Amino acid sequence: MRSTLRRFLVILLITALVARAHEVPAEMLAAAGKLLGTFSAAQKKEATYTLTDAERENWNFVPVERQGLPFKKMSTEQQALGLALLRTGLSHTGMARAHAIMQMEFVLKEQENDTPAGRRDPTRYFITIFGEPGADKSWGWRFEGHHLAFNFTVVDGKHVFFAPSFIGSNPAEVRAGPRKGERVLGEEEDLGHAVVKSLDDAQLKTAVFAVKAPADIVTTNQKRVMPLASVGITAAQLRPAQREKLFALVKLYTSRWRPELSEETFARFTAAPEKLTFAWAGGTERGSGATYYRLQSPDYLVEFDNTQNNANHVHTTFRDFKGDFGRDLLAEHYAKAHAK
C-alpha cells in the first residue's frame, strides 16, 4: 500500500514538473539565438551542423580537438553568451562545477610544465549547434572540452534531454600550490563513501561486486548504452537512514541541471526503490586506492570512478537509457514527419 501511494505521488509530482520544464526550451532558444547572431559567416560554419549529422553523437571528455567553435576563437562578448547558453541548462551547482573544471586546466598546465600553446587551455572548450533552433523545431547543442561534456537536445521545441553528460577532475584533490586542498568533485566522492560505510557486513556483501575497481567508467564515451549488469544493493534493501543517504547521492548528481529538469529526473530515478541499485567496487576507505560506484535505475545510470593517477583522478557520468541525445523521442518525431 505504501509503495503504491509513493508511486501515485511521484506521478503527480512528475506531471507538475513537466509543465514547469516547458520554460527551459524557450530560454535555450533565446540564448542560442543571441549567440548565433554574433557569429561571423566563418564562425557559424564552424559551429553548426545538421541535427542528423553523425557528429552530434561523437562526444568525448579527453583533451582532444572537437568539432565546433572553441572559446579561443570567440570574442569576450561571445564567450559570455556561450556561458549564458550553458546556464540555461545547468543549475548554480552545475555551473560552479563546470567553471572549476575549466580552471583546473591551469593546475594541470603548471604540474605538467605545459607550453603556453599546449593542450592544457581553459579556452579549448567548444560550443556546437545541431539543427536550426526554433520555437517548434527539434535541435540540439553541445558544450564540451577536457573533463566536461554536456549534450542537450530539444524535441519539437518542448522536450529537453540532457544526456549523455560527463564531469571529471584531474587532480581529484589539488595537493600543492595556491589551490591546495581543492576537491571539485569531493562531495560526489565523500557521499558515495558515506553510503557504503553505512552498510553492515551482510549488506556490504551484496553491494560490493568486485574487490578491484574497473580502470575507468564502464560506459566510457559510448554513443548508446544499455543497463549494466544487475549487481549491488537496492534502495528497498536499505534501512531508512541509509536510503536517505542514497537518495541524497542521487540528488547530488541530478542537481547539476536546473531545477525544472533535475527535479523530474530525481523523481523518476527514485520512483521504484526496489529497482534502484547502488553497486561498489574497490576499497571502502577513502584513500585506500582505486574506487568505483554506480547508481542504476530502469531509466538512468550514474558512474563514478577514482582510479587513475594513483586514485587522484575522478570521472563521473550520467546516462539516460532512452533519452541519450533525445534519441527515442526524436525517432518518434521523424516517424510522424515521414508518415505525413
N, C-alpha and C positions, 0 to 999 in steps of 0.2 A: 504494500500500500504506500509506504513512504517513498519507494523508488518510483512508483507511478506518479505520485504527486510532484516529485522532483522533476521528472521529465515534462510534465504539464507546465510547470512554472518556467522551465528552461525554454519551452516552445513559445510561451508568452513573451519572455524576455527577448528572444531572438527576433520575433516579429516586430517588436518595438524598435530594436536596434537596427534592423534592416531599413526601416523608414528613416531613421536618422542618418544612415550611411549614404543616402542619396545626395547629401550635400557635398560629399567628397569629390565625386567626378566633376562637378561644376567648378570646384576650386582648382582641381588639377588642370582642367581645360583652360581656365583663365591664366594660370601660371605658365603653362606651356605656350599659350598664345603670346604672352608678353615676351618670353624668352625667344621664341622663333621670330618675333617681329624685329628683333635687334640683329639677327644674323645676316651677314652678307650672303651673296649667292654661293660663294665658295664654302662658307661655314655651314650653310644649310645643306649643301650637297654632302658634306662630310658627316653631318649629324643625323640625317634622316634616311630611313629605309621604308619599304612597304611593310605592311603588317604581316604578310605571308612570307617574307624573306627568312631564309634559314638562319640568318644572323641573330634573329630575335631569341633563339634558344641556345645560342653559342655563348653561354655565360661562364665566368671564371672568377677566381679570387686570389690568384697568384700574380706577382708583379710582371705582367706581360702587356704588350701593346693591345689596346682594344680598338674596335671599330666604333666610331662616334667622334664627338668633338671634345677634346680634353680641356680642362681648365687652363692649361698652359697657353692655349690658342684663343682664349676669351679675354675680353676686357674686364676690368674690375666690376663694372656695372653688370656685365653678362654673368660673371661668376656669382654675384649676389642674386641675380634672377635664377640661376641654376640651383642655388641653395634654397631659394624660396619655393621652387618646384619640389625639391626634396621634402620641405616642411609640410607640403600638402598631404604627404603620405605617412610621415613619421611623427611620433609624439615628442615632447620635450626630452624624454629619456632617450629615445631613439636618436634624436639629433645630437644630443650630448655624446652618445657612444660614437656616432659617425665622425663628429668633429675630433674627438680624442684619438680615434684610429688614424685619421688623416695626419694629425700632428705627430703620431708615433713614427712616421717616416723620418722625422728629424733625428729621433733617437737611434734608429737603425743606420742612418747616414753617418752619424758620429761613431757608433760601435764598429761599423764595417769600414771606416775610413773611405767612404764612398766619394767619388769625384763630384764636383759641383753639377756636372751634367749627367750624373749616374742614374741608376734605376730607382734610387730612393728619393722620391719627389712628391710632395703633397699636392702638386698641380697635375699629377698624372692620374686624375680621376675624370671619367668620361661620362657625358650625357648623350644618350641616343634616343631618338623619337621614332617609333614604328607606326606607320599609317598616318592618316590625316586626322588630327584632333577635331572633334565636332560634337555638338550637343547630343546628337542621337547616333553617333558613329562608334565603331569599335576601333580602338587604337591602343598603343602601349608606349611605355618609356622605361629607360634603364639608367641607373646611376651606379657606376662600377669602377673599381680600381683595386689596389692591393688590400686584401682583407675586408673589402666592402662590396657587396653585390645586392642591389635592390631592384627587383623586376616587378613593374606594375602593369596590369592590363585592365583596360576599361572596355566593357562589352555593352554595346547598344547605348552608350552614354549613361548607363545606370549602375552597372555592377562593377565593383573594383576587386581585383585579385592582386595579392602582393607577395606571391611566392613564385620561384624559389628565392630565398633570402639567406644572406651569409654575413656574419660579423666575426672577425678574428683579431687576435692581438699578439704581436711579437715585438718585444718580450711580453709574456703574460704579467710579469712583475718587473718593473724597472729597478735594477739593483745597484745602479751607480749614477752619478751626475745629479743635476739640479732637480730632476723629476723622480729621484729615488723613492721607492715605495709605492709608486702609482700602479694601480691594477685596474685597467679599464673594464675588464670582464670579471672582476673579483667577486661580484655578487653572484654571477652565474656559477662560479666555482664553489663559493662558500655555501650557498644554499643547496647545491647538489650534495655536498658533503654533509650538510645538516640532515638531509633526508636519509642518506644511507647510514649515518651514525645513530639515527633514532631507531633503527631496526634491531629487533632481538635476534638471537642466533638462528632461530628457525626461519624467521623472515629473511635474514641475510642469505641463507642457502637458496632461497627462491629468487631473490633479487639479483645476486651476483651470478652472472652467466659465464664469466671467464676470469681466471686469475691474472692473465696478461691482457692489457688494453690493446685494441687494434691500433695500427700505426697512424691512422687518420680517421676522420668521419667516414662511415661506411659508404654513404651515397656520393661522396666527393662532389663533382660538378655535373653529375648525370643529368641529361635532359628530362628524363622521365623516371620516376621511382615508384616502386610498389612497396606495400608494407613489408618490413623486415621480419626476420624470424620472431615468432611469438615466444619471447623469453621475458623474465623479470616478474615482478610482483605487481598485482593490480591494486588500484586505489581502494577497491572494495575489501581487500585483504588487510588494509591498514587500520590502526586504531584512529579515532577522531583527530587527535593531536598530530599524528603522523600524516594523516590525509590533508590536514590543514597546511603542513609544510610542503607537501607535494603540490597542492593547488597553488601555493604561493610561488613555487618554482615555475609552474605553467604560466601564471600571471606575469612573472618577470619577463618571460620571452614574448608573450603576446602584447605586452605593453610597449613594445618597441614601436608599434604603429599607433596612429592617432586613435582616440577612444571610440570613434564611430566604427572603426574597423576591428580594433582589438577586443572590445567587449563582446561582440558577437562571436568572435573566434574563440575566446576563452569559454564562453557558454557552451559552444559546440564541443570543444576539447574535453571538457569535464562533465558532459551531459550523462555519460554512462560510466560510472566508476568501475564497474566490473570489466570494462573494455579498455580502460586507460592503464597502461603499464609503465613502470619505472624499472629500467634494467641497468646494471652497473658492471664494469669490468676494470680490473686493476686494483691497486691498494686503496683501502678506505680511509687512510690517514692522509691529511694534506701534507705534502712534502715527501710522501713515501714512494714517489715515482709516477710513471705514466698512469693516467686515469681516463676513463670514458664513461659517459652515461647517455641514455636516451629516454625520451618520453614519447609514447606512441598511443594513438587512439585510432579508431576506424578512419578518421579523416586526415589527421595530421601527424607529423613526425618532427621532433626536435632532437638534434645530436650535439653533444659537447665532447671535445677531447682536449686533453693537455698532455701531449706525448712528445712532440719534437723539442729540440734544443734542451735536452735534459729536463723534460717536463716543465718548460717555461715558454710555451708557445700554444695559445688556445685557438681552437676553431669551434664555431657554433653555426648551426644551420637550421632553417625552418622550411619544411616542405609540406605541400598540400597535395595529397594523392590525386584528387580530382581537379584541383584548382590551380596547379602549377601552370603559369602562363595563361591562365583562364581557359585552358585547353578544351575542357568538356563543354562549357557553355559556348565557346567560340565555334566549336564543331556543330552544335545545335543551331547557332546563328547562321552559319554558312549553309547548312542543310535546308533551312527555311528559305534563305535567299535564292538558293539554286532551284527549289521547288517552284518559286514564283516565276 
